[in-house]
Amino acid sequence: MTGGQIAAGTTKVEPPCANGQQEEEHMQDLIPIVAIVMVFGGAVAVFWVVFSTIRRLKVARVQAEVHTRLIDKVGSSQEFLSFLETDSGKKLVASIGIEQPSRNPYNRILASVQAGVILLLLGIAFLFLGGRFADASEGFVILGGLGVALGIGFLISAGLTHRLSKSFGLFDRDQSSGKLAA
């Protein structure tokens, strides 16, 4: 028996490029899904940027207004210092809520680990898709390689940040300031 024959002696006829047509149909099915995910992701990113900017703008306006009122009411620096030492002055300063970037190294390390894991898994998924779809394998392999490289880069960055933060004593400062606040 040869590869194209059936036991009864008849030849099995397969349409040419049947496998290629199936892959092309799968690719055609993936295009709307990828497009929907990309549009949704882009819309979420735009909304997040817009709303966080609006929130920060409102906080900045409130801070500027409070600072202006304090400067108008306080005649001298001695009065201002004595006001800040009172309970109401401390509450006022605490309620201003000045938004500053986090100096906590744990937040930066965690963000790098999260980005690294997500990009690494996304890159692996693209590499897997590159193996499944021969027609589009080159694009998937390129995206997969970039994703894996970026993911590993973020994970290395997180490890280096942890090591440097530890050697600089940043973890000790955070723990000691937390103990003082408690």
Residue frames relative to the residue before (quaternion, step in Angstrom):
aa qw qx qy qz dx dy dz
M 1.0000 0.0000 0.0000 0.0000 0.00 0.00 0.00
T 0.2635 -0.7463 0.5877 0.1677 3.56 -0.93 0.83
G 0.7242 -0.4784 0.2844 0.4072 3.55 -1.31 0.31
G 0.7613 0.3883 -0.2259 0.4675 3.59 1.00 -0.62
Q 0.6192 0.5592 -0.3500 0.4259 3.61 1.20 0.11
I 0.3379 -0.6933 0.5996 0.2137 3.50 -1.29 0.55
A 0.7129 -0.4954 0.2870 0.4050 3.61 -1.16 0.56
A 0.6835 0.4937 -0.3018 0.4449 3.66 0.95 -0.69
G 0.6075 -0.5872 0.3562 0.3991 3.60 1.21 0.03
T 0.5847 0.5551 -0.3962 0.4394 3.60 1.18 -0.02
T 0.4366 -0.6966 0.5082 0.2567 3.54 -1.10 0.62
K 0.3847 -0.7036 0.5528 0.2268 3.54 -0.98 0.93
V 0.1796 -0.7941 0.5753 0.0791 3.57 -0.68 1.10
E 0.0662 -0.7811 0.6208 0.0130 3.54 -0.75 1.12
P 0.4990 -0.6405 0.4710 0.3449 3.55 -0.94 0.72
P 0.5127 -0.6418 0.4573 0.3407 3.57 -0.95 0.74
C 0.8460 0.1573 -0.1438 0.4887 3.56 -1.13 0.77
A 0.2487 0.7802 -0.5424 0.1879 3.62 1.06 0.57
N 0.6579 0.5041 -0.3110 0.4651 3.55 0.98 -0.83
G 0.6522 0.5125 -0.3075 0.4663 3.59 1.00 -0.80
Q 0.6406 0.5158 -0.3261 0.4661 3.57 1.04 -0.74
Q 0.6365 0.5193 -0.3328 0.4632 3.58 1.01 -0.76
E 0.6462 0.5074 -0.3216 0.4707 3.59 0.97 -0.80
E 0.6511 0.5080 -0.3175 0.4660 3.55 0.98 -0.81
E 0.6339 0.5136 -0.3262 0.4774 3.59 1.04 -0.73
H 0.6316 0.5173 -0.3340 0.4711 3.59 1.02 -0.75
M 0.6475 0.5134 -0.3164 0.4660 3.56 0.99 -0.83
Q 0.6418 0.5179 -0.3169 0.4684 3.56 1.01 -0.82
D 0.6495 0.5054 -0.3118 0.4750 3.58 1.10 -0.68
L 0.6649 0.5198 -0.3016 0.4436 3.60 1.08 -0.68
I 0.5655 0.6402 -0.3867 0.3476 3.59 1.05 -0.66
P 0.6952 0.4422 -0.3173 0.4695 3.68 0.74 -0.81
I 0.6284 0.5338 -0.3474 0.4465 3.60 1.02 -0.70
V 0.6670 0.4819 -0.3010 0.4821 3.58 0.89 -0.92
A 0.6437 0.5248 -0.3268 0.4511 3.60 0.96 -0.81
I 0.6570 0.5020 -0.3183 0.4637 3.60 0.92 -0.85
V 0.6551 0.5051 -0.3155 0.4650 3.58 0.93 -0.88
M 0.6683 0.5022 -0.3023 0.4580 3.59 0.92 -0.86
V 0.6561 0.4956 -0.3127 0.4756 3.60 0.93 -0.85
F 0.6586 0.5014 -0.3097 0.4679 3.59 0.91 -0.89
G 0.6648 0.5023 -0.3027 0.4628 3.58 0.91 -0.89
G 0.6558 0.5070 -0.3068 0.4678 3.56 0.98 -0.79
A 0.6516 0.5079 -0.3146 0.4674 3.57 0.99 -0.83
V 0.6382 0.5138 -0.3288 0.4696 3.59 0.97 -0.80
A 0.6541 0.5118 -0.3170 0.4579 3.59 0.93 -0.85
V 0.6570 0.5022 -0.3133 0.4670 3.59 0.93 -0.86
F 0.6674 0.4907 -0.3110 0.4660 3.60 0.87 -0.88
W 0.6408 0.5229 -0.3367 0.4501 3.59 0.94 -0.80
V 0.6637 0.4972 -0.3073 0.4667 3.59 0.91 -0.89
V 0.6693 0.5029 -0.3077 0.4522 3.59 0.88 -0.92
F 0.7279 0.4386 -0.2664 0.4549 3.60 0.74 -0.98
S 0.6398 0.4933 -0.3516 0.4730 3.62 1.00 -0.59
T 0.6268 0.5233 -0.3369 0.4687 3.58 1.09 -0.65
I 0.6408 0.5121 -0.3238 0.4715 3.59 0.97 -0.81
R 0.6529 0.5122 -0.3183 0.4584 3.58 0.95 -0.87
R 0.6731 0.4891 -0.3010 0.4660 3.59 0.89 -0.88
L 0.6225 0.5375 -0.3359 0.4591 3.57 1.05 -0.73
K 0.6575 0.4996 -0.3096 0.4715 3.59 0.96 -0.84
V 0.6412 0.5137 -0.3240 0.4691 3.58 0.98 -0.81
A 0.6551 0.5096 -0.3124 0.4622 3.59 0.95 -0.83
R 0.6442 0.5138 -0.3265 0.4630 3.60 0.99 -0.75
V 0.6516 0.5011 -0.3153 0.4742 3.58 0.96 -0.85
Q 0.6500 0.5125 -0.3226 0.4591 3.58 0.93 -0.82
A 0.6584 0.5049 -0.3111 0.4635 3.57 0.93 -0.86
E 0.6483 0.5166 -0.3150 0.4622 3.58 0.99 -0.80
V 0.6599 0.4956 -0.3066 0.4743 3.59 0.94 -0.86
H 0.6540 0.5060 -0.3209 0.4618 3.57 0.93 -0.83
T 0.6436 0.5221 -0.3219 0.4577 3.57 0.98 -0.82
R 0.6688 0.4907 -0.3021 0.4698 3.59 0.91 -0.87
L 0.6422 0.5173 -0.3334 0.4570 3.60 0.96 -0.76
I 0.6611 0.4987 -0.3111 0.4663 3.57 0.92 -0.88
D 0.6527 0.5166 -0.3158 0.4555 3.60 1.00 -0.77
K 0.7215 0.4588 -0.2548 0.4517 3.61 0.93 -0.87
V 0.7085 0.4383 -0.2642 0.4860 3.57 1.02 -0.72
G 0.3308 -0.7780 0.5077 0.1658 3.53 -0.75 1.10
S 0.8109 0.0517 -0.0117 0.5827 3.57 0.97 -0.77
S 0.6522 -0.5197 0.3728 0.4070 3.54 -1.27 0.24
Q 0.6012 0.5607 -0.3630 0.4386 3.61 1.11 -0.58
E 0.6383 0.5103 -0.3203 0.4792 3.58 1.00 -0.79
F 0.6500 0.5228 -0.3126 0.4545 3.56 0.99 -0.87
L 0.6654 0.4969 -0.3015 0.4684 3.60 0.93 -0.86
S 0.6628 0.4868 -0.3165 0.4729 3.58 0.96 -0.78
F 0.6184 0.5321 -0.3407 0.4672 3.60 1.09 -0.66
L 0.6690 0.5057 -0.3023 0.4531 3.60 0.95 -0.85
E 0.6477 0.5236 -0.3267 0.4468 3.61 1.11 -0.51
T 0.5896 0.5610 -0.3788 0.4408 3.60 1.19 -0.29
D 0.6522 -0.5174 0.3787 0.4044 3.56 -1.28 0.36
S 0.6691 0.4912 -0.3168 0.4590 3.58 0.91 -0.81
G 0.6246 0.5300 -0.3387 0.4629 3.60 1.07 -0.63
K 0.6510 0.5012 -0.3108 0.4779 3.57 1.01 -0.82
K 0.6470 0.5102 -0.3204 0.4674 3.59 1.01 -0.80
L 0.6395 0.5308 -0.3256 0.4508 3.57 1.01 -0.81
V 0.6722 0.4861 -0.2979 0.4723 3.56 0.88 -0.92
A 0.6604 0.4970 -0.3105 0.4696 3.60 1.00 -0.80
S 0.6803 0.4996 -0.2989 0.4453 3.60 1.03 -0.70
I 0.5109 0.6384 -0.4326 0.3799 3.59 1.18 -0.33
G 0.1446 -0.8486 0.4984 0.1023 3.56 1.05 -0.72
I 0.0322 0.8156 -0.5747 0.0593 3.54 0.69 1.04
E 0.2951 -0.7665 0.5493 0.1535 3.53 -0.73 1.11
Q 0.0428 0.7845 -0.6135 0.0796 3.52 -0.59 1.22
P 0.5786 -0.5687 0.4277 0.3986 3.56 -1.10 0.50
S 0.5510 -0.6374 0.4339 0.3191 3.52 -1.04 0.81
R 0.2709 -0.7549 0.5786 0.1481 3.53 -0.93 0.95
N 0.4739 0.6822 -0.4262 0.3582 3.54 1.33 -0.01
P 0.3624 -0.7563 0.4926 0.2324 3.62 -0.53 1.09
Y 0.5549 0.6159 -0.4026 0.3883 3.61 1.13 -0.49
N 0.6430 0.5278 -0.3296 0.4465 3.61 0.98 -0.79
R 0.6724 0.4859 -0.3024 0.4695 3.58 0.92 -0.86
I 0.6490 0.5095 -0.3223 0.4640 3.58 0.95 -0.83
L 0.6650 0.5030 -0.3059 0.4595 3.58 0.90 -0.91
A 0.6425 0.5146 -0.3287 0.4630 3.60 0.97 -0.79
S 0.6580 0.4968 -0.3144 0.4704 3.61 0.98 -0.78
V 0.6441 0.5069 -0.3293 0.4687 3.59 0.98 -0.78
Q 0.6447 0.5202 -0.3248 0.4564 3.59 0.94 -0.86
A 0.6778 0.4777 -0.2972 0.4733 3.59 0.83 -0.95
G 0.6524 0.5296 -0.3166 0.4400 3.59 0.98 -0.82
V 0.6736 0.4858 -0.3007 0.4689 3.57 0.89 -0.91
I 0.6615 0.5061 -0.3160 0.4544 3.59 0.89 -0.89
L 0.6918 0.4651 -0.2898 0.4702 3.61 0.84 -0.90
L 0.6288 0.5312 -0.3384 0.4560 3.59 1.03 -0.73
L 0.6844 0.4691 -0.2867 0.4789 3.59 0.89 -0.90
L 0.6272 0.5198 -0.3351 0.4734 3.59 1.04 -0.72
G 0.6506 0.5132 -0.3121 0.4647 3.58 0.98 -0.81
I 0.6431 0.5066 -0.3188 0.4776 3.58 1.00 -0.82
A 0.6362 0.5229 -0.3299 0.4615 3.60 1.01 -0.78
F 0.6546 0.4941 -0.3195 0.4747 3.61 0.96 -0.78
L 0.6349 0.5128 -0.3371 0.4695 3.59 0.99 -0.74
F 0.6267 0.5243 -0.3288 0.4735 3.58 1.04 -0.77
L 0.6650 0.4876 -0.3043 0.4769 3.59 0.92 -0.87
G 0.6061 0.5559 -0.3523 0.4466 3.58 1.09 -0.64
G 0.6680 0.4826 -0.2977 0.4820 3.57 1.09 -0.63
R 0.6715 0.5128 -0.2923 0.4480 3.57 1.13 -0.59
F 0.7857 0.2525 -0.1230 0.5512 3.59 0.99 -0.79
A 0.2982 -0.8034 0.4929 0.1503 3.54 -0.18 1.32
D 0.6454 0.5459 -0.3345 0.4165 3.60 0.98 -0.76
A 0.7886 0.2734 -0.1325 0.5345 3.58 0.99 -0.79
S 0.3082 0.8030 -0.4775 0.1793 3.57 1.22 0.28
E 0.6162 0.5711 -0.3602 0.4055 3.58 0.99 -0.73
G 0.6768 0.4885 -0.2909 0.4676 3.59 0.90 -0.90
F 0.6657 0.4948 -0.3046 0.4683 3.56 0.94 -0.86
V 0.6509 0.5107 -0.3220 0.4602 3.58 0.98 -0.80
I 0.6359 0.5147 -0.3339 0.4681 3.61 0.98 -0.75
L 0.6799 0.4684 -0.2911 0.4833 3.59 0.85 -0.96
G 0.6451 0.5252 -0.3190 0.4542 3.58 0.99 -0.80
G 0.6538 0.5112 -0.3094 0.4642 3.56 0.95 -0.85
L 0.6504 0.5033 -0.3111 0.4763 3.57 0.99 -0.83
G 0.6623 0.5116 -0.3067 0.4534 3.57 0.93 -0.88
V 0.6599 0.4919 -0.3091 0.4765 3.58 0.93 -0.87
A 0.6602 0.5098 -0.3132 0.4540 3.60 0.90 -0.88
L 0.6763 0.4763 -0.2965 0.4774 3.59 0.91 -0.88
G 0.6411 0.5293 -0.3253 0.4505 3.59 0.98 -0.80
I 0.6637 0.4774 -0.3023 0.4901 3.57 0.93 -0.87
G 0.6228 0.5453 -0.3338 0.4510 3.59 1.04 -0.73
F 0.6622 0.4910 -0.3042 0.4774 3.59 0.94 -0.84
L 0.6559 0.5024 -0.3174 0.4654 3.59 0.98 -0.80
I 0.6318 0.5013 -0.3309 0.4899 3.60 1.02 -0.72
S 0.6310 0.5351 -0.3221 0.4603 3.57 1.01 -0.81
A 0.6480 0.5067 -0.3198 0.4702 3.59 0.96 -0.82
G 0.6544 0.5123 -0.3131 0.4597 3.58 0.96 -0.84
L 0.6683 0.4866 -0.2978 0.4774 3.58 0.95 -0.87
T 0.6310 0.5247 -0.3339 0.4638 3.59 1.00 -0.77
H 0.6434 0.5137 -0.3226 0.4671 3.58 0.96 -0.82
R 0.6780 0.4973 -0.2944 0.4543 3.56 0.88 -0.95
L 0.6856 0.4734 -0.2886 0.4718 3.60 0.89 -0.90
S 0.6336 0.5230 -0.3370 0.4600 3.61 0.98 -0.78
K 0.6443 0.5133 -0.3146 0.4716 3.55 1.03 -0.78
S 0.6934 0.4698 -0.2872 0.4646 3.59 0.90 -0.89
F 0.6729 0.4735 -0.2954 0.4855 3.61 1.13 -0.55
G 0.4688 -0.7007 0.4228 0.3323 3.58 1.27 -0.18
L 0.3349 0.7692 -0.4921 0.2323 3.60 1.17 0.39
F 0.6166 0.5367 -0.3578 0.4514 3.60 1.09 -0.59
D 0.6461 0.5258 -0.3217 0.4502 3.58 1.01 -0.78
R 0.6363 0.5326 -0.3285 0.4511 3.59 1.01 -0.79
D 0.6582 0.5073 -0.3122 0.4604 3.57 0.95 -0.88
Q 0.6762 0.4833 -0.3028 0.4664 3.59 0.92 -0.85
S 0.6725 0.4854 -0.3179 0.4594 3.62 0.94 -0.79
S 0.6490 0.4933 -0.3318 0.4747 3.62 1.00 -0.71
G 0.6181 0.5295 -0.3441 0.4681 3.60 1.10 -0.62
K 0.6531 0.5001 -0.3194 0.4706 3.58 1.02 -0.73
L 0.6428 0.5146 -0.3310 0.4608 3.59 1.02 -0.71
A 0.6630 0.5086 -0.3088 0.4543 3.57 1.01 -0.79
A 0.6646 0.5094 -0.3038 0.4544 3.59 1.09 -0.65
